[in-house]
Amino acid sequence: MGIGMVIAVNREDAEDVLDYLHQIGETAYIIGDVAYGDNGVEII
């Protein structure tokens, strides 16, 4: 198991993309966010 596919889209488009994927029968979730930061990379 695991994450089968990742699609990166603009934040403004995320809900529309998620709605479309659900309409065509895909199981999809928002799993993260790309953000600016001062301290480099944080792995969580």
C-alpha positions as CSV (number, residue, x, y, z in Angstrom):
1,M,0.0,0.0,0.0
2,G,1.0,3.6,-0.1
3,I,0.3,6.7,-2.1
4,G,-0.5,5.6,-5.7
5,M,-0.1,9.0,-7.4
6,V,0.6,12.6,-6.5
7,I,-0.8,15.5,-8.5
8,A,0.5,19.0,-7.7
9,V,-1.8,21.8,-8.6
10,N,-2.2,25.5,-7.8
11,R,-3.9,26.1,-4.5
12,E,-6.7,27.9,-6.2
13,D,-7.4,24.9,-8.4
14,A,-7.2,22.2,-5.7
15,E,-10.9,21.9,-4.9
16,D,-11.9,21.9,-8.6
17,V,-9.4,19.1,-9.3
18,L,-10.5,17.1,-6.3
19,D,-14.2,17.5,-7.4
20,Y,-13.3,16.3,-10.9
21,L,-11.4,13.3,-9.6
22,H,-14.3,12.3,-7.4
23,Q,-16.8,12.7,-10.3
24,I,-14.8,10.2,-12.4
25,G,-14.8,7.7,-9.6
26,E,-11.3,8.3,-8.2
27,T,-10.6,8.3,-4.5
28,A,-8.6,11.5,-3.9
29,Y,-7.4,13.6,-1.0
30,I,-5.4,16.8,-0.3
31,I,-2.4,15.5,1.5
32,G,-0.1,18.5,1.8
33,D,0.9,22.0,1.0
34,V,3.9,23.7,-0.4
35,A,4.9,26.7,1.7
36,Y,7.7,29.2,2.0
37,G,9.8,29.0,5.1
38,D,12.9,30.4,6.7
39,N,14.5,27.2,8.1
40,G,15.0,24.9,5.1
41,V,13.4,21.6,4.8
42,E,11.3,20.0,7.6
43,I,10.5,16.4,7.2
44,I,7.4,15.3,9.1
